[in-house]
Amino acid sequence: MTKSYVTPAVRDFVAHVNELCGPKLQNLAQIFDITFTNTLETTLEADEHDNVFVLTGDIPAMWQRDSTAQLRPYLIMAQTDPAVAAVILKVVKRQFFNMDLDPYANAFNLTGNGHGHQSDATEMGPWIWERKYELDSLCYPVQLAYLLYKNTGLTDQFDNTFVSAVKKLLHVIEVEQHHEEASTYRFERTEDRPEDTLTRDGLGAPVGYTGMSWSGFRPSDDACVYGYLVPANMFAVVILNYLKEIFTEIVIDPEIASQANQLATEIQAGIERYGTTTNAAGETVYAYEVDGLGNAVIMDDGNIPNLMSAPYLGYLADDDPTYLATRKTLLSPENPYYYAGKFGAGLGSPHTPPHYIWPIALSIQGLTQSDHAEKLRLLQLLAHTTAGTNMMHEGFDVEDPHNFTREWFSWANMMFCELLLDYLGLSVKK
């Protein structure tokens, strides 16, 4: 049974946001009240080690990626509320417990109960719900651990399990720089959608060496078309620099710090050399995926990390010329997953039906630019497309928001909350 972590302090914070919204933005305040408390009420469960397991929503498993995004807006409260900070700390400890079990897995069970996709052709185990290797699933827990430190000063998360898991993380990232020659990871699924499996007996499409690190799957849990997912590699550069700082200033280990720095340098060089392409206007833009063999795809997916999110992740500034050219391309028909219709326009995903756009992507669109009026426009677009539920969905039909996927999606709820807090001048310290 999940436990409610909604405290009087949480209610006071929601009331404060309500006051900041004022009479003109009460529709946004109402959604915030529901979504900000929903994650604390419905998704958190103490495990056998007194850490906190986070349900992604309507699936009874914990995703390494989603659980970070679900907790990130609470870091603002954690700056002054030790109780909220303590909850986030327990989530981080559970994330690194998971990673230490298997750095290739993306989703985990509460206990070693054997639930999930146990019939997949990969090295499954009873704790693992799904073992789709996604580079970003290694990045997100490091981000939450680091931001917890930055926002609260807490360092208890940097324990022996953290160190053990980080060593495995660095090993996997390094091995997957040489995926063709060095990787033992394989993944095949014989049921469901073709996007749920890897080709070539589970090895994936061929890649050449670039310095970047291979990822089998996107943050949508769909297979990569080309093995180097550029936004995930951008995220990797950011968190590797976090690790360099952590192991230089907090957990003193020059060898780990040096390894993290070396990988960050190699991956960033790989992104800048191999991770760009040319759009229809002849401008240099970041590709979504490349293979190091000359192939690249111009697109963006509604899931994060995506190319749109690069400034949000901390890889580059939101006025970077290549980013601006990329952003303009992504928010145009040149991106096959950009949809525009009667009720809005934005990024969708091959993971959901055509003409469905993602609230997560609309939130990131707002969080990666400084125009206050544009942030409000996107917030109101999100508010007007909940189909009367006052909660965010995975995707909604641009011609009829009553057609949507996932009635309950905690990650999307919390992205709305983060955008509203950002609009109101409340932000996570980075």
C-alpha positions in Angstrom: 0.0 0.0 0.0 1.3 3.4 -0.9 1.5 6.0 1.9 0.5 9.6 1.7 3.4 12.0 2.3 1.2 15.1 2.1 2.1 17.0 5.2 0.8 20.3 6.6 3.9 21.9 5.1 3.0 20.6 1.7 -0.5 22.0 2.1 1.0 25.4 3.1 3.2 25.3 0.0 0.2 24.6 -2.2 -1.6 27.5 -0.6 1.4 29.8 -1.2 1.4 28.9 -4.9 -2.4 29.6 -4.9 -1.7 33.0 -3.6 1.0 33.6 -6.1 -1.3 32.6 -8.9 -3.9 35.1 -7.7 -7.5 35.3 -9.1 -6.4 35.4 -12.8 -4.6 32.1 -12.7 -6.9 30.0 -10.4 -7.4 27.4 -13.1 -3.6 26.7 -13.0 -3.6 26.8 -9.2 -6.4 24.2 -9.1 -4.5 21.8 -11.4 -1.3 22.4 -9.3 -3.2 21.5 -6.1 -4.3 18.2 -7.6 -1.1 17.2 -9.4 1.5 18.4 -6.8 -0.2 16.4 -4.1 -1.1 13.4 -6.2 2.4 12.1 -6.5 2.9 12.3 -2.7 -0.5 10.6 -2.2 -0.4 7.8 -4.7 3.1 6.8 -5.9 5.4 6.4 -2.8 5.9 3.2 -0.9 8.5 2.3 1.7 10.5 -0.8 0.8 12.0 -3.4 3.1 15.2 -1.3 3.6 13.1 1.8 4.6 13.9 3.5 1.3 11.1 4.8 -0.9 9.9 3.1 -4.1 8.2 5.3 -6.6 5.4 4.0 -8.9 5.4 5.6 -12.3 1.6 5.8 -12.3 -0.7 3.2 -13.8 2.1 0.6 -14.0 3.2 -1.1 -10.7 7.0 -0.6 -11.3 9.6 2.1 -10.6 11.4 3.6 -13.6 14.8 5.1 -12.8 14.0 8.0 -15.2 10.4 8.7 -14.2 11.1 8.6 -10.5 13.6 11.4 -10.8 11.3 13.6 -12.8 8.4 12.8 -10.4 10.4 14.1 -7.4 12.4 16.9 -8.9 9.9 19.8 -8.3 9.8 18.9 -4.6 13.4 20.0 -4.4 12.1 23.5 -4.2 10.3 22.7 -1.0 13.3 20.7 0.2 15.3 23.9 0.3 13.4 24.8 3.5 11.6 21.6 4.6 13.8 18.8 6.0 10.8 16.3 5.9 10.5 16.6 2.1 14.3 16.4 1.8 14.3 13.2 3.8 11.7 11.6 1.4 13.8 12.5 -1.7 16.9 11.1 0.1 15.1 7.8 0.5 14.1 7.8 -3.2 17.7 8.5 -4.2 18.9 5.6 -2.1 16.4 3.3 -3.7 17.5 4.4 -7.1 21.1 3.5 -6.4 20.1 0.2 -4.8 18.3 -0.5 -8.1 21.3 0.6 -10.2 23.7 -1.5 -8.1 21.5 -4.5 -8.8 21.7 -4.0 -12.6 22.9 -0.8 -14.4 21.3 -2.0 -17.7 17.8 -2.2 -16.3 15.3 0.7 -16.7 12.5 -0.4 -14.4 12.3 -2.3 -11.1 9.9 -4.2 -8.8 9.3 -3.2 -5.2 10.7 -6.6 -4.1 12.3 -9.6 -5.8 8.8 -10.8 -6.8 9.6 -11.7 -10.4 6.9 -9.4 -11.8 7.3 -7.7 -15.2 8.7 -8.8 -18.5 10.4 -12.0 -17.3 10.2 -13.7 -20.7 12.4 -11.1 -22.5 15.6 -12.6 -24.0 18.1 -10.7 -21.8 19.6 -11.3 -18.3 16.4 -10.8 -16.3 16.1 -11.2 -12.5 13.3 -11.1 -10.0 13.9 -7.5 -9.0 13.8 -6.3 -12.6 10.5 -5.3 -14.2 12.1 -4.4 -17.5 15.7 -4.5 -18.8 15.7 -2.1 -21.8 19.0 -0.4 -21.6 18.5 3.4 -21.8 21.5 5.7 -21.2 19.3 8.2 -19.6 18.2 5.7 -16.9 21.8 5.9 -15.6 21.8 9.7 -15.8 18.6 10.6 -14.0 19.5 9.1 -10.5 22.8 11.0 -10.6 20.9 14.2 -11.4 18.6 13.8 -8.5 21.4 12.9 -6.1 23.4 15.9 -7.2 20.4 18.3 -7.1 19.4 17.1 -3.7 22.9 18.1 -2.5 22.8 21.5 -4.3 19.3 22.3 -2.9 19.7 21.0 0.7 23.4 20.4 1.4 22.6 16.7 2.2 25.4 14.3 1.4 24.0 11.1 3.0 23.1 9.8 -0.4 26.7 9.4 -1.4 27.1 6.2 0.6 28.8 2.9 -0.3 25.9 1.7 -2.5 26.1 5.0 -4.4 29.9 4.5 -5.0 29.4 0.9 -6.0 26.6 1.8 -8.4 28.6 4.7 -9.9 31.5 2.4 -10.7 29.1 0.1 -12.6 27.5 3.2 -14.3 31.0 4.3 -15.5 31.9 0.8 -16.7 28.7 0.5 -18.7 29.0 3.9 -20.3 32.6 3.1 -21.3 31.8 -0.4 -22.6 28.9 1.0 -24.7 31.3 3.4 -26.4 32.5 0.2 -28.0 29.2 -1.5 -28.4 30.0 -3.6 -31.4 33.2 -5.1 -29.9 32.8 -5.0 -26.1 29.1 -5.2 -25.1 27.5 -8.4 -23.9 24.1 -6.7 -23.6 21.4 -8.2 -25.7 17.6 -7.6 -25.7 14.8 -9.3 -27.6 11.1 -9.4 -27.0 8.9 -11.6 -29.1 5.5 -10.0 -28.3 4.0 -6.5 -28.3 5.3 -3.9 -30.8 8.4 -4.1 -33.1 9.7 -1.0 -31.3 10.0 -3.2 -28.2 12.9 -5.3 -29.4 16.4 -4.9 -30.9 17.5 -6.3 -34.3 20.5 -8.5 -35.0 19.7 -11.1 -32.3 19.3 -8.3 -29.7 22.5 -6.3 -30.5 20.7 -3.5 -32.3 21.5 -1.8 -35.6 25.2 -1.5 -36.5 27.2 1.5 -35.2 30.7 2.9 -35.7 32.9 4.4 -33.0 32.2 8.1 -32.3 33.2 8.6 -28.6 29.5 8.7 -27.7 27.9 5.9 -25.7 25.4 3.6 -27.2 21.8 3.3 -26.0 19.4 0.5 -27.0 16.2 2.4 -26.2 14.9 5.9 -26.1 13.3 7.4 -23.0 9.9 6.4 -24.5 11.1 2.8 -24.1 11.1 2.4 -27.9 14.1 1.0 -29.6 16.6 3.5 -31.1 16.8 3.5 -34.9 20.4 4.5 -34.7 22.4 3.6 -31.6 23.8 7.0 -30.5 20.9 8.9 -29.0 22.3 12.4 -29.0 20.1 14.0 -26.2 20.9 11.1 -23.9 24.6 11.6 -24.6 24.2 15.3 -23.8 22.7 14.3 -20.5 25.6 11.9 -19.9 28.1 14.7 -20.3 26.2 16.8 -17.7 26.0 14.0 -15.1 29.6 12.9 -15.6 30.6 16.4 -14.7 28.4 16.1 -11.7 30.3 12.9 -10.7 33.6 14.6 -11.3 32.6 17.3 -8.8 31.1 14.8 -6.3 34.3 12.6 -6.3 36.6 15.6 -6.1 34.8 17.6 -3.3 32.6 15.2 -1.3 33.5 11.6 -1.8 37.2 12.0 -2.4 38.2 9.4 -5.1 40.6 10.9 -7.7 40.3 7.7 -9.9 36.5 7.9 -10.3 36.7 11.7 -10.8 39.3 11.2 -13.5 37.3 8.5 -15.2 34.1 10.6 -15.2 36.0 13.6 -16.6 37.6 11.5 -19.4 34.3 10.1 -20.4 32.6 13.5 -20.4 35.3 14.9 -22.6 35.2 12.0 -25.1 31.4 12.0 -25.3 31.1 15.8 -25.7 33.7 15.7 -28.5 31.7 12.9 -30.1 28.5 14.9 -30.0 30.0 17.9 -31.6 31.8 15.9 -34.3 29.2 13.3 -35.1 26.0 14.4 -33.5 25.0 17.2 -35.9 23.5 17.2 -39.4 22.0 19.8 -41.8 18.4 20.8 -41.9 16.4 21.6 -45.1 17.5 25.2 -44.9 21.2 24.2 -44.9 21.7 25.0 -41.2 23.7 22.9 -38.8 21.4 21.3 -36.2 21.7 18.5 -33.7 20.4 15.1 -34.9 18.2 13.1 -32.6 20.1 9.9 -33.4 23.2 9.0 -35.4 25.1 5.7 -36.0 28.6 6.9 -36.7 28.3 5.4 -40.1 26.9 8.4 -41.9 23.2 8.1 -40.9 21.3 10.6 -38.9 17.7 11.4 -38.2 16.1 14.8 -37.7 13.3 14.5 -35.2 12.5 14.9 -31.6 10.5 12.8 -29.2 8.1 14.1 -26.5 10.1 12.2 -23.8 12.9 13.7 -21.9 15.9 13.8 -22.5 15.2 15.1 -26.0 16.9 17.7 -28.1 14.5 20.4 -26.9 15.5 19.7 -23.3 19.3 20.4 -23.8 19.3 23.7 -21.8 17.1 22.2 -19.1 19.5 19.4 -18.7 22.4 21.8 -18.5 24.3 20.8 -21.6 24.2 24.3 -23.3 22.6 27.7 -23.0 19.1 28.4 -24.4 20.6 31.0 -26.8 23.2 28.7 -28.3 23.0 29.2 -32.1 23.0 25.5 -33.0 20.4 24.9 -30.3 18.2 27.7 -31.6 18.4 26.4 -35.2 17.6 22.9 -33.9 14.7 24.1 -31.8 13.2 26.0 -34.8 13.5 22.8 -36.9 11.9 20.7 -34.2 8.9 23.0 -33.9 8.2 22.7 -37.6 6.9 20.1 -40.1 10.5 19.1 -40.7 10.1 17.1 -37.5 7.8 14.2 -38.4 6.6 14.1 -34.8 5.6 17.8 -34.6 1.8 18.1 -34.7 -0.5 21.1 -35.0 -4.3 21.1 -34.8 -7.3 22.9 -33.4 -6.3 22.5 -29.8 -2.6 23.1 -29.9 0.8 22.3 -31.4 3.9 20.6 -30.1 6.0 17.5 -30.0 4.5 14.0 -30.1 6.2 10.6 -30.3 6.2 7.4 -32.3 5.3 5.8 -29.0 1.8 7.3 -29.2 -0.7 7.7 -32.0 -0.1 10.3 -34.8 -1.4 13.8 -34.0 -1.1 13.3 -30.2 1.2 15.8 -28.5 2.8 15.4 -25.1 2.3 17.6 -22.0 5.8 16.7 -20.9 7.1 18.2 -24.2 5.0 21.3 -23.8 6.3 21.8 -20.3 9.9 21.5 -21.6 9.1 23.9 -24.4 8.2 26.4 -21.7 11.2 25.6 -19.4 13.8 26.1 -22.2 13.0 29.7 -23.1 12.8 32.9 -21.1 9.7 34.6 -22.6 7.3 34.9 -19.7 4.2 35.3 -21.9 5.1 32.1 -23.8 5.4 30.2 -20.5 1.9 31.3 -19.6 0.5 30.4 -23.1 1.9 26.9 -22.7 0.5 26.6 -19.2 -2.9 27.6 -20.3 -2.7 25.2 -23.3 -1.9 22.4 -20.8 -4.8 23.5 -18.6 -7.3 23.5 -21.4 -6.4 20.0 -22.7 -6.9 17.8 -19.6 -10.3 16.7 -20.9 -11.8 17.9 -17.6 -9.6 15.7 -15.4 -7.4 18.6 -14.2 -4.5 16.1 -14.6 -1.9 15.7 -17.3 -1.9 12.7 -19.7 0.8 11.0 -21.7 -0.4 12.5 -25.0 -3.6 14.1 -26.3 -5.2 14.5 -29.7 -4.6 18.0 -31.1 -8.1 17.8 -32.7 -9.9 16.5 -29.6 -8.2 16.4 -26.2 -10.8 13.9 -24.9 -8.8 11.4 -26.8 -5.7 10.8 -24.7 -3.3 8.1 -23.5 -2.7 7.3 -19.9 -5.3 8.7 -17.5 -2.7 8.8 -14.7 0.8 9.8 -15.5 2.8 11.2 -12.6 5.8 12.4 -14.6 3.6 14.6 -16.8 1.8 16.0 -13.7 5.1 17.0 -12.1 6.4 18.6 -15.3 3.3 20.9 -15.3 4.1 21.7 -11.7 7.7 22.6 -12.5 6.7 24.9 -15.3 4.2 26.7 -13.2 6.7 27.1 -10.3 9.2 28.4 -12.8 6.7 30.9 -14.2 6.1 32.1 -10.6 9.8 32.5 -9.9 10.4 29.3 -7.9 13.1 27.1 -9.3 15.3 24.2 -8.5 18.9 25.3 -7.7 21.4 23.8 -10.1 
